[in-house]
């Protein structure tokens, strides 16, 4: 065999092997799902789930659990916001609010939603903070989102308790607070034109936003929030408003 042919064979062999998933990851990791696994999602998340489950994981932060609905989280958000207002002077409440404001300030320039394509997930998470800043979103709503998700999870016996789920669930809530880009203009041919672009709420950008919020609220959760969380979870449950 010529040197060249040997090289080519070697190259093909490496290619074939790389294309074969290792035995462990051949099937989706979700129990009872026998579909073949993919190595990752289009958002760059490394997952070992099938297409359906990796898509679910990308959007919801859990391969199994759906997202909490606005209706399910509503009572918790309301209870937490009232608590944050009543404790506005508490040093740990102030610390969390300051940290969210720092995220706003450090986010860099505001970008229109249609300019996000091709940016890294981290850059898109910064853009999300800049949108919240521009929309003058009350930083307490961001703090409340984290605590509300903590409470919903605490009250839910079927919850996915991994921190990734918490991060993604909170990020989805916060992502929704800053709406997309909306433009309207007159065009010579078609008359009035409209453009509505919403940033995609899935993938690694949500993990970045979520861990930013987790860090911002860490001291508050550690020092004062726990008794409040327990009390408010009971409060919401007593009224039959907790997630089922
Ligand atoms: Zn699957």
Boltz pocket constraint, residues with backbone or C-beta under 6 A from the ligand:
constraints:
  - pocket:
      binder: B
      contacts: [[A, 28], [A, 29], [A, 30], [A, 33], [A, 34], [A, 35], [A, 49], [A, 50], [A, 51], [A, 52], [A, 53]]
      max_distance: 6.0
